[in-house]
Every structure is written in C-alpha cells, then in structure tokens.
Amino acid sequence: MISTIRPTRAAVTVRVPAKVNLQLAVGPPRADGYHSLVTVFHAVSLFDEVSVLSADKTSLTVTGEDAAAVPLDRSNLAWKAASALVKAAGLRGSAVEIRIRKRIPVAAGLAGGSADAAATLLACNELWQTGLSMRQLSELGAELGSDVPFALIGGTAVGRGRGEELTPALAAGSYHWALAFGVEGLSTTQVYATCDRLRAARAAAGDQPEPGEPELSHPLMTALRSGDAARVGPLLTNDLQPAALSLQPELRRTLTAGREHGALGALVSGSGPTCAFLASDAAHARELAVALTGAGVCRSAVRASGPVPGAAVMPDGLRTK
Ligand code: C5P
C-alpha cells in the first residue's frame, strides 16, 4: 500500500484583518440572548498576525497594541480556536504555541478577538495539515464568535443571523478610512444591553415603535456597487451607535471632529468605541487621521483601506518582526 506523507511545517503565520460595519441593523433580542442582525461587513487593512508552532503544551503570548488587555489563558478566543480544531479533527494530544502580534485594539468594535480566532483556526489547519475546508472552519468559527466567519473570508459581505451567515457583497473600488481609537474599550454585551434598554424606554414613551426584523439597506448596496465613496458616506448606519454614545458621550466630539475635517461619512464601528471616517482618497484619510489625533478626541488614529481579503497564510512561516 502506498501511503502519502504530507509535508508538515514547524510554524505557520497568518495575517488577519479588522472589520468595520458599513451597516449594522439590529433586531430585537432572540430567545438565545443574541440579536438578529443584518450587517454589511467590510475588512480593512489593519492586521493582527498569529503564528502557531508545534509544542508539547498549548501556550499563548501577545505583543503589540493593547497586549496587556488580552487574556493569556484558555479564555482567549485564539486558544479556544486551537482547542476546537483539535476536537473537530480528532487530534487529541496536539498542542501549539500561539504568538499573537496585535495591531487591532482590544474591545474596540473592530472584531480583533474574532480575527485572532479565525487566524488561529487557519494557521492550525495548515500546521497540522488537517484539511478542513473554509466552510468547516467557518462553522467551527461561528461557535467561537459571531464575527469569526467574516474574518476568514474578508472583503465586503452581508452578514445575517448573529452575523455568521455570510453572502459576499458586490462592491466596486477601494475605500479609504481613518480609524479613531477610543481611550477606553467597550463591552459588546453591555452595548447590546444598552441598545435594548434605550429602545424599551423610547417605546414606553411612545417615541419609537419596538424594533422589527432588521433589513438590508438597498441604497447602500447600490452605492457600494458604484464605487463612489461620496455616495456611500451618507448611507453608513449603525443601530448600536446611540448605545455606544450613551456609554461614552465623548465619542460625539470624535464624530463631530471627523465631519468638520470633511469625512464623507462618520460612524461608530460595530459596538465601538472606534469611530470610522470615510475619506475621499488616501491623502484625505491621512489628513483625517492626523487631524483627529491632533484634536485630542481619541487615543490615536490610523488610516486604512478596504476591502482587503480575510485571514491568509504568510509565505515565510514564522515571522520574527
Ligand atoms: O458572538 P460574540 O461572542 O462576538 O458576541 C459577544 C456578545 O455580543 C454576545 O455575548 C451578545 O451579548 C452580543 N451579541 C448579540 N447579538 C449578536 C452578536 C453579539 O447580542 N448578533
């Protein structure tokens, strides 16, 4: 009998992007506590890198942006991702050393934790030559976090359900962004709970009906197909924004500062507190990032562009920088 010996690698590095939500329509809470969503995910060029190395015992180290805020034990989504793959592939006893280089801030509304989980799934699948398909990795990922499947595919995509049911979106061109990071993080769970509370209060006061099922914005989809940032900007919406602003009122100043510097669109990214500003081109995005940093309305600001592809294996195995 001929057996095939597949080459194994000592280390694999995956680069994975952050996301912003171009639309985030939130429905009422479901029986399982999650909210039904319709969202337009958009992957941007702000990347974490995750390396996995064969080891006798699983361990985790984190360097870079916000490293001190990341748990280093089994509660880390990357660790959970490695364990989930061990279980799904029947690899009992396999372990990895996980090294995360973070540039995506933590608890920022940019899906950094989900990105690291997606990267770990892909990296371990490669390291162990497990051979799971993207669909299988995506199903495993959805159990770990609602945004994990999107971090695997990237680009621009419509998310439904909890956000894990994805359809690629037709978007033309490339968009330039300034991302303003908040001084303090926000808990996604707390932002959703605040959204429910604000809505209930408004409904009780007769100001607003209870939310119905969320719907995709067709004007936004048409604008995205045109590739015209000036058309897309005014159509960016986020139902979680009032909740994020009520928890961190200072974000109003951040949004206002971006609009005053000519942003074509300005909104809180996901559950916040990162604010995303759509610029007319790369130079404008740089100007916006400099102006926002200088105005003292955020911790720091960077520019990024999108859409970019999802998690991808880097060609040179373990990267040292
Ligand atoms: O899925 P993930 O772990 O990223 O979600 C974090 C928290 O965000 C959930 O525990 C839940 O409170 C809230 N959430 C929600 N509805 C969604 C996604 C997240 O209520 N569709």
Boltz pocket constraint, residues with backbone or C-beta under 6 A from the ligand:
constraints:
  - pocket:
      binder: B
      contacts: [[A, 33], [A, 34], [A, 35], [A, 36], [A, 37], [A, 144], [A, 145], [A, 146], [A, 147], [A, 161], [A, 162], [A, 163], [A, 188], [A, 189], [A, 190], [A, 192]]
      max_distance: 6.0
